[in-house]
Amino acid sequence: MAEKSTKAANFLALHLANPFLVLDLPPDSPPAAVERKGGLLLSLLAVGAGEASHYQTPFGPRKRTPETVRDAMAELRDPQRRLIHEWWVLDEE
């Protein structure tokens, strides 16, 4: 039973950290838009802009950090991993 709850927790954590949610972008965003938005968010976080410090998920706001932004950008740069994230976001709509 503990294995099922651990799996569920892992899936939830992956969903909440979906790169499209972190970057607040739709799944059909071109790579250039991902880079622009990621760069903008990193700049805003660097100067302490409050509006950049959180992102919305279906389960409420989550903390956004430079690390989560960099991780999201890296995930979306890889075409195979990006497909998984696109599917996940589209599946919830």
C-alpha positions in Angstrom: 0.0 0.0 0.0 2.8 2.4 0.8 4.3 1.8 -2.7 1.0 3.1 -4.3 1.0 6.2 -2.1 4.6 6.9 -2.9 3.9 6.6 -6.6 0.9 8.9 -6.3 3.1 11.5 -4.5 5.8 11.2 -7.1 3.3 11.7 -9.9 1.8 14.7 -8.1 5.2 16.3 -7.6 6.0 15.8 -11.3 2.7 17.3 -12.3 3.2 20.4 -10.0 6.7 20.9 -11.5 5.5 20.7 -15.1 7.7 23.1 -17.1 4.8 24.6 -18.8 3.2 25.5 -15.5 6.5 26.8 -14.1 7.1 29.0 -17.1 3.4 29.9 -17.4 3.3 29.0 -21.1 0.9 27.0 -23.3 2.2 23.6 -24.5 2.4 24.8 -28.1 4.9 27.5 -27.3 7.9 27.6 -29.7 11.4 27.1 -28.3 12.2 30.8 -28.7 9.2 31.7 -26.4 10.4 29.2 -23.8 13.9 30.9 -23.8 12.4 34.4 -23.7 10.0 33.6 -20.8 12.7 31.7 -18.9 15.1 34.6 -19.3 12.5 37.1 -18.2 11.6 35.0 -15.1 15.2 34.6 -14.1 15.7 38.4 -14.4 12.6 39.1 -12.4 13.7 36.6 -9.7 17.2 38.1 -9.6 15.8 41.5 -8.7 13.3 40.1 -6.3 10.1 40.9 -8.2 7.3 39.4 -6.2 5.1 38.5 -9.2 7.7 36.1 -10.4 8.1 34.2 -7.1 5.1 31.9 -7.6 3.2 30.1 -10.4 -0.3 28.7 -10.6 -1.1 25.0 -10.6 -4.5 23.2 -10.5 -3.7 22.7 -6.8 -2.9 26.3 -6.0 0.2 28.5 -6.2 3.7 27.0 -6.0 7.1 28.7 -5.2 9.1 29.5 -8.3 12.9 29.7 -7.9 15.8 30.2 -10.4 16.4 26.5 -10.1 12.8 25.5 -11.0 13.0 27.9 -14.0 16.3 26.5 -15.2 15.1 22.9 -14.8 11.9 23.8 -16.7 13.9 25.3 -19.6 16.2 22.3 -19.7 13.3 19.9 -19.8 11.7 21.8 -22.7 14.9 21.9 -24.7 14.9 18.1 -25.0 12.3 17.1 -27.6 11.4 13.7 -26.1 11.0 15.1 -22.6 9.0 18.0 -23.9 6.5 15.7 -25.5 5.8 14.0 -22.2 5.2 17.4 -20.6 3.0 18.5 -23.5 0.9 15.4 -23.1 0.6 15.8 -19.4 -0.6 19.4 -19.6 -3.0 18.7 -22.5 -4.4 15.7 -20.7 -5.5 17.9 -17.8 -7.5 20.3 -20.1 
